[in-house]
């Protein structure tokens, strides 16, 4: 279940919402490219030990 954002997270939430709007405006092929890149970036970050997927 999602939790409401902490009060200090408001700028991050606003930025994330803006990114979602931009992503949804992309044509499908570009969405796939962005999604594939983001997935590879997360996988590489986890593999290098710098973080864990959300």
C-alpha positions as CSV (number, residue, x, y, z in Angstrom):
1,X,0.0,0.0,0.0
2,X,1.3,3.5,-0.8
3,X,2.0,5.9,1.9
4,X,1.4,9.6,1.6
5,X,4.7,11.5,1.0
6,X,6.5,13.1,3.9
7,X,6.1,16.9,4.1
8,X,9.7,17.4,3.0
9,X,9.1,15.2,-0.1
10,X,6.8,17.7,-1.8
11,X,9.4,19.0,-4.3
12,X,10.4,15.4,-5.3
13,X,6.8,14.4,-5.7
14,X,6.1,17.4,-7.9
15,X,9.2,16.6,-10.0
16,X,8.1,13.0,-10.4
17,X,4.7,14.0,-11.5
18,X,6.2,16.3,-14.1
19,X,8.4,13.5,-15.4
20,X,5.3,11.2,-15.6
21,X,3.5,13.8,-17.7
22,X,6.5,14.1,-20.0
23,X,6.9,10.3,-20.3
24,X,3.2,9.9,-21.2
25,X,3.5,12.5,-23.9
26,X,6.2,10.5,-25.7
27,X,5.4,8.3,-28.7
28,X,5.3,4.6,-27.8
29,X,8.7,3.7,-29.4
30,X,10.4,6.4,-27.3
31,X,8.6,5.3,-24.2
32,X,10.1,1.8,-24.7
33,X,13.6,3.3,-25.2
34,X,13.3,5.3,-22.0
35,X,11.9,2.3,-20.1
36,X,14.7,0.0,-21.3
37,X,17.3,2.6,-20.4
38,X,15.9,3.1,-16.9
39,X,15.7,-0.6,-16.4
40,X,19.3,-1.1,-17.4
41,X,20.4,1.8,-15.2
42,X,18.6,0.3,-12.2
43,X,20.1,-3.1,-12.9
44,X,23.6,-1.7,-13.2
45,X,23.2,0.3,-10.0
46,X,22.1,-2.8,-8.0
47,X,24.8,-4.9,-9.6
48,X,27.5,-2.4,-8.5
49,X,26.1,-2.4,-5.0
50,X,25.1,1.3,-5.0
51,X,21.5,0.7,-4.2
52,X,18.5,-1.7,-4.3
53,X,15.4,-1.5,-6.4
54,X,12.4,0.1,-4.9
